[in-house]
Amino acid sequence: MEDRVWTLLARHCTGEATPAEEQELEALLAQDPVLKNTAQQIIASWHLPEHSDTAKAVQAFSRLDARIHQSAGVPVVPIPPRHFFRRYSLFSGLAASVILLVCGWFFFIAPKPHVPASLPQQEIATLPGSIRKLKLPDGSLVWLNEGSKMAYNDEFNTNLREVWLTGEAYFDVAKNPQKPFLIHARTVNVKVLGTAFNVKAIPGQQTVETSLVRGSVEITIDGKPDKKYLLKPNQKLVVPLEEKENKTIAADIKYYPLNKIPDGHTDSLIAEVSWVDHKLAFYESSFRDLAVELEKRYHVTFVFKNKAAGELVFTGVFYEQNLQQALHALSLTAPFKYTVSDGTVIISN
């Protein structure tokens, strides 16, 4: 199905899809919310201005295309960025590859996990709008949230199971008391033997959060090796970060309970790990904080013309709702108005 989606998506972007193909694409994407989110991101990227990163990526692949043709002795005709897909839409496999590469352009300029360079390493990454589930060599399962990266070196699962994370991931670690599992996430280090938990260490955000679903974990902070923080099930540790003397340091570390909220599909779910099921759950969250999550989910920018609206508090769950449906649902429970234009959501009185 995914192969067919990429083919139809390439034809959609180049304006060559027939009405029947447009309907087929819409039906296929309706079956997979994650794939639909990725497709929407690609379509939005295609309509960005020529000076955008997408255009630069297309130009880079155009140069690669030229080198391939030159090596084969085939005359090269320069391709304007807007017409790049049109050439390849005649070859569905190549068109799909180009779309994936252009998407990857955004991803690979993101910060990389800092892994010691002494050993070869494996790096796993997710594209915008996608969640990736993977199995590590020790049998541990990891769900990697969109825009995230995880790396480990060739000594993984010898004496120590050690990974480096940038972004957000949910871990279900295989038990092995002889080989502790260690996650490095910015300034925070999480040590476990066998448990299920979530680590959120997104570049640019002011905190690193560790949420424990079951088992136990031990957390240490860079620069404070003698201080250890133990988590109990259904507990979260929030480590605020601040820049001081060109160093990132932690301050005012606090414990919080995990947020369990009602859900239409189950009795309740844990808000901190709802993303694993492609849901966005929020518990007593300010509109301003919720807007950050909505920006990531729907690839838009929020602007608060009404500052008081940013302090409104919401609890709820979004699953398959589109942006308009989500905003409408929120506006039914709180006094604010909104307009959406060119990827910007303006919140007013």
ROLO-938656 format. One record per residue (C-alpha): residue in three letters; x, y, z; residue number from 1. Coordinates in steps of 0.25 Angstrom, whole numbers, plus 2048, in hexadecimal, padded with zeros to 3 digits. Layout:
BEGIN
res  c1  c2  c3  n
Ala  X  Y  Z  NUM
...
***
This chain:
BEGIN
res  c1  c2  c3  n
Met  800  800  800  1
Glu  80B  80A  803  2
Asp  811  808  7F6  3
Arg  804  80C  7EF  4
Val  803  818  7F9  5
Trp  811  81D  7F5  6
Thr  80D  81B  7E6  7
Leu  800  823  7E7  8
Leu  806  82D  7F0  9
Ala  811  830  7E6  10
Arg  806  832  7DB  11
His  7FE  83B  7E5  12
Cys  80A  844  7E7  13
Thr  80C  845  7D8  14
Gly  7FE  848  7D5  15
Glu  7FD  83B  7CC  16
Ala  7F3  833  7D5  17
Thr  7E6  830  7CF  18
Pro  7D9  832  7D7  19
Ala  7D8  823  7D9  20
Glu  7E7  823  7DE  21
Glu  7E4  82F  7E8  22
Gln  7D9  827  7EE  23
Glu  7E1  81A  7EF  24
Leu  7EC  822  7F6  25
Glu  7E2  828  800  26
Ala  7DC  81A  803  27
Leu  7EA  814  805  28
Leu  7EF  81F  80E  29
Ala  7E2  81E  816  30
Gln  7E6  810  81A  31
Asp  7F3  814  820  32
Pro  7F3  821  829  33
Val  802  821  82A  34
Leu  804  820  81B  35
Lys  7FA  82B  819  36
Asn  801  834  822  37
Thr  80E  832  81A  38
Ala  807  834  80D  39
Gln  801  841  812  40
Gln  80F  846  816  41
Ile  815  842  808  42
Ile  80A  84A  801  43
Ala  80B  856  80A  44
Ser  81A  856  807  45
Trp  818  855  7F8  46
His  811  862  7F9  47
Leu  81B  86A  801  48
Pro  823  876  7FA  49
Glu  82F  873  7F1  50
His  839  877  7FB  51
Ser  834  86D  806  52
Asp  83C  861  80A  53
Thr  833  858  801  54
Ala  837  860  7F5  55
Lys  846  85F  7F9  56
Ala  844  850  7FB  57
Val  83E  84F  7ED  58
Gln  849  856  7E7  59
Ala  853  84D  7EE  60
Phe  84C  841  7E8  61
Ser  84C  848  7DB  62
Arg  85B  849  7DB  63
Leu  85C  83A  7DF  64
Asp  853  837  7D3  65
Ala  85C  83F  7CA  66
Arg  868  837  7CF  67
Ile  861  82A  7CC  68
His  85D  82E  7BE  69
Gln  86B  834  7BB  70
Ser  872  827  7C0  71
Ala  869  81F  7B6  72
Gly  86C  829  7AA  73
Val  85E  82E  7AA  74
Pro  85C  83D  7A7  75
Val  857  845  7B3  76
Val  84C  84F  7B3  77
Pro  84B  858  7C0  78
Ile  83E  855  7C7  79
Pro  837  861  7CF  80
Pro  834  85C  7DD  81
Arg  825  85D  7DA  82
His  826  853  7CF  83
Phe  82F  849  7D6  84
Phe  824  83F  7DA  85
Arg  81D  841  7CC  86
Arg  829  83A  7C5  87
Tyr  829  82F  7CF  88
Ser  81A  82D  7D0  89
Leu  81C  825  7C3  90
Phe  824  81B  7CC  91
Ser  81C  818  7D8  92
Gly  827  811  7E0  93
Leu  831  81D  7DD  94
Ala  826  827  7E1  95
Ala  823  820  7EE  96
Ser  832  820  7F1  97
Val  833  82F  7EE  98
Ile  828  832  7F7  99
Leu  82E  82A  803  100
Leu  83B  831  800  101
Val  835  83E  801  102
Cys  82E  83B  80E  103
Gly  83B  836  813  104
Trp  842  843  810  105
Phe  83A  849  81C  106
Phe  83D  83E  825  107
Phe  84C  83D  823  108
Ile  84F  84B  826  109
Ala  849  849  834  110
Pro  853  848  840  111
Lys  85A  83A  841  112
Pro  85B  832  84D  113
His  869  834  853  114
Val  870  826  853  115
Pro  87E  824  856  116
Ala  885  822  848  117
Ser  88F  817  84C  118
Leu  886  80C  847  119
Pro  87D  80A  83B  120
Gln  86E  80D  83E  121
Gln  860  80B  83A  122
Glu  857  816  838  123
Ile  848  815  837  124
Ala  83F  821  833  125
Thr  831  825  830  126
Leu  82B  82E  826  127
Pro  822  839  829  128
Gly  814  834  82C  129
Ser  818  826  82E  130
Ile  81A  81D  83A  131
Arg  824  811  839  132
Lys  824  804  841  133
Leu  830  7FC  842  134
Lys  837  7F0  849  135
Leu  845  7F2  84E  136
Pro  84F  7E7  84E  137
Asp  84C  7E3  85C  138
Gly  83D  7E1  859  139
Ser  839  7EF  85F  140
Leu  82E  7F6  858  141
Val  82F  805  855  142
Trp  824  80F  84F  143
Leu  82B  81B  849  144
Asn  822  827  848  145
Glu  823  830  83C  146
Gly  82F  839  83A  147
Ser  837  830  843  148
Lys  844  829  843  149
Met  84A  81E  84B  150
Ala  858  818  849  151
Tyr  861  80D  84F  152
Asn  86F  807  84C  153
Asp  874  7FA  849  154
Glu  876  7F6  858  155
Phe  867  7F7  85B  156
Asn  863  7EA  862  157
Thr  871  7E6  866  158
Asn  873  7EA  874  159
Leu  86A  7F6  873  160
Arg  85E  7FA  86B  161
Glu  860  809  868  162
Val  858  812  85F  163
Trp  858  821  85C  164
Leu  84B  828  859  165
Thr  847  835  853  166
Gly  838  838  853  167
Glu  82E  82E  85A  168
Ala  82D  81F  85B  169
Tyr  825  815  863  170
Phe  82D  809  867  171
Asp  829  7FB  86B  172
Val  836  7F5  870  173
Ala  839  7E6  870  174
Lys  83D  7E2  87E  175
Asn  84C  7DE  880  176
Pro  852  7E2  88E  177
Gln  860  7DE  889  178
Lys  85F  7E9  87E  179
Pro  859  7F6  883  180
Phe  852  7FF  878  181
Leu  856  80D  878  182
Ile  850  819  870  183
His  857  826  86E  184
Ala  84D  832  86B  185
Arg  854  83F  86B  186
Thr  859  841  87A  187
Val  850  836  87F  188
Asn  855  827  881  189
Val  84A  81C  883  190
Lys  84F  80F  888  191
Val  845  803  888  192
Leu  846  7F3  889  193
Gly  838  7F0  883  194
Thr  82C  7FA  882  195
Ala  823  802  87A  196
Phe  825  811  87A  197
Asn  825  81E  871  198
Val  830  828  86F  199
Lys  82E  836  869  200
Ala  83A  83E  866  201
Ile  837  847  85A  202
Pro  841  851  856  203
Gly  83D  85F  859  204
Gln  833  85B  864  205
Gln  836  860  872  206
Thr  834  852  879  207
Val  838  843  878  208
Glu  82D  83A  87D  209
Thr  82D  82B  881  210
Ser  820  825  883  211
Leu  81F  817  889  212
Val  814  80D  886  213
Arg  819  801  88D  214
Gly  826  7FC  893  215
Ser  830  805  899  216
Val  83B  80F  894  217
Glu  847  816  899  218
Ile  84A  824  894  219
Thr  856  82C  895  220
Ile  85A  83A  890  221
Asp  867  83E  889  222
Gly  86F  846  893  223
Lys  868  840  89F  224
Pro  86D  831  89F  225
Asp  86B  82F  8AE  226
Lys  85C  833  8AD  227
Lys  853  828  8A9  228
Tyr  844  829  8A6  229
Leu  83B  81C  8A7  230
Leu  82D  81B  8A0  231
Lys  821  813  8A4  232
Pro  817  80E  89A  233
Asn  80D  819  896  234
Gln  817  824  899  235
Lys  81E  82E  891  236
Leu  82B  836  894  237
Val  82C  843  88D  238
Val  83A  849  88C  239
Pro  83A  858  888  240
Leu  846  85D  880  241
Glu  84D  86A  880  242
Glu  859  870  879  243
Lys  863  875  883  244
Glu  872  879  87F  245
Asn  870  872  871  246
Lys  86C  865  878  247
Thr  85E  85E  879  248
Ile  85B  85C  887  249
Ala  84F  856  88F  250
Ala  848  85D  89A  251
Asp  83B  85B  8A2  252
Ile  839  84C  89F  253
Lys  82B  847  8A3  254
Tyr  823  83B  8A3  255
Tyr  814  83B  89E  256
Pro  80A  830  89C  257
Leu  807  82B  88E  258
Asn  7FA  831  888  259
Lys  7EF  826  886  260
Ile  7E3  82C  87E  261
Pro  7D6  825  879  262
Asp  7D7  820  86B  263
Gly  7CB  81C  862  264
His  7D3  80F  85D  265
Thr  7D7  80B  86B  266
Asp  7D4  80E  879  267
Ser  7E0  817  87A  268
Leu  7ED  81A  874  269
Ile  7FA  820  879  270
Ala  7FC  82E  872  271
Glu  80B  82D  872  272
Val  80B  821  869  273
Ser  7FF  823  861  274
Trp  807  826  855  275
Val  80B  818  854  276
Asp  7FC  815  850  277
His  7FC  821  846  278
Lys  7F4  829  850  279
Leu  7F6  837  856  280
Ala  7F2  836  865  281
Phe  7F3  842  86E  282
Tyr  7EF  844  87D  283
Glu  7ED  852  883  284
Ser  7F6  858  878  285
Ser  7F7  867  876  286
Phe  7F2  86B  868  287
Arg  800  870  865  288
Asp  807  863  869  289
Leu  7FC  85B  861  290
Ala  7FF  864  855  291
Val  80D  85F  855  292
Glu  808  850  853  293
Leu  7FE  855  849  294
Glu  809  85C  841  295
Lys  810  84F  840  296
Arg  804  846  83D  297
Tyr  7FE  84F  832  298
His  80B  856  82D  299
Val  805  864  830  300
Thr  80A  871  838  301
Phe  801  876  843  302
Val  800  885  846  303
Phe  7F9  88A  852  304
Lys  7F3  898  850  305
Asn  7EC  896  85D  306
Lys  7F6  893  868  307
Ala  7EB  88F  872  308
Ala  7E7  884  868  309
Gly  7F5  87E  86A  310
Glu  7F2  87B  878  311
Leu  7E5  873  876  312
Val  7E6  865  87B  313
Phe  7E1  858  873  314
Thr  7E0  849  875  315
Gly  7DD  840  86A  316
Val  7E2  836  85F  317
Phe  7E3  838  850  318
Tyr  7E5  82C  847  319
Glu  7E0  82E  838  320
Gln  7DB  83C  839  321
Asn  7E1  846  82F  322
Leu  7E5  854  833  323
Gln  7D8  85A  831  324
Gln  7D0  850  839  325
Ala  7DA  851  844  326
Leu  7D9  860  845  327
His  7CA  85F  844  328
Ala  7CA  855  850  329
Leu  7D2  85E  858  330
Ser  7CA  86B  855  331
Leu  7BE  864  85A  332
Thr  7C3  863  868  333
Ala  7CB  870  869  334
Pro  7C8  87F  866  335
Phe  7D2  881  85A  336
Lys  7D1  883  84B  337
Tyr  7DA  87E  840  338
Thr  7DE  880  831  339
Val  7E7  877  829  340
Ser  7EF  87D  81D  341
Asp  7FB  879  816  342
Gly  7FF  86F  821  343
Thr  7FD  879  82C  344
Val  7F3  878  837  345
Ile  7EF  885  83D  346
Ile  7E8  885  84B  347
Ser  7E0  891  84E  348
Asn  7D4  895  857  349
***
